[in-house]
Amino acid sequence: MSQTPDDQPTTTYEQAREELADVVRRLEAGGLTLEESLGLWERGEQLAELCRHWLDRARERLAAAGDQPE
């Protein structure tokens, strides 16, 4: 992925999670060539990293909000 940690990805968390779930379903269903499977695996890795990015940013925002004086 070509993003730096502070960049906002163009895919939302929900979109990435849904596509990742689809990748997993396709891999579990089988019937793919090795090349197709490897391509899906690589895409799944990218999507998992994107989901981690979104979750890390959400945790940072929550932590920052918790540090705000009342």
C-alpha positions in Angstrom: 0.0 0.0 0.0 1.4 3.4 -0.9 -0.1 5.3 2.0 1.7 6.9 4.9 0.1 6.3 8.3 -1.5 9.7 8.4 -3.1 9.4 5.0 -6.8 8.7 4.8 -7.5 5.7 2.7 -10.0 6.0 -0.1 -11.8 2.9 1.0 -14.0 3.0 4.1 -13.5 0.5 6.9 -16.9 -1.0 6.1 -16.0 -1.4 2.4 -12.7 -3.0 3.1 -14.2 -5.4 5.7 -16.9 -6.5 3.3 -14.4 -7.0 0.4 -12.1 -8.9 2.8 -15.1 -11.2 3.8 -15.8 -11.8 0.1 -12.1 -12.7 -0.5 -12.2 -15.2 2.4 -15.5 -16.7 1.0 -14.0 -17.1 -2.4 -10.8 -18.7 -1.1 -12.7 -21.1 1.1 -15.0 -22.1 -1.8 -12.0 -23.3 -3.7 -11.9 -24.2 -7.3 -9.5 -21.4 -8.1 -6.2 -21.7 -9.9 -3.0 -21.2 -7.9 -2.5 -17.8 -9.5 -6.1 -16.7 -8.7 -5.7 -17.9 -5.1 -2.4 -16.0 -4.7 -3.9 -12.9 -6.1 -6.9 -13.1 -3.7 -4.5 -13.8 -0.8 -2.5 -10.7 -1.6 -5.6 -8.6 -1.9 -6.8 -10.0 1.4 -3.5 -8.9 3.0 -3.9 -5.4 1.6 -7.5 -5.2 2.9 -6.5 -6.5 6.4 -3.9 -3.8 6.6 -6.4 -1.2 5.5 -8.8 -2.4 8.2 -6.0 -2.3 10.8 -5.3 1.3 9.7 -8.9 2.3 10.2 -9.1 0.6 13.6 -5.8 2.1 14.8 -7.0 5.6 13.7 -10.3 5.1 15.6 -8.4 4.0 18.7 -6.2 7.1 18.5 -9.2 9.4 18.2 -10.9 7.7 21.1 -7.8 8.0 23.2 -7.5 11.7 22.3 -11.1 12.3 23.1 -10.6 10.6 26.5 -7.7 13.0 27.2 -9.8 16.1 26.7 -10.5 18.1 29.8 -14.2 18.5 30.7 
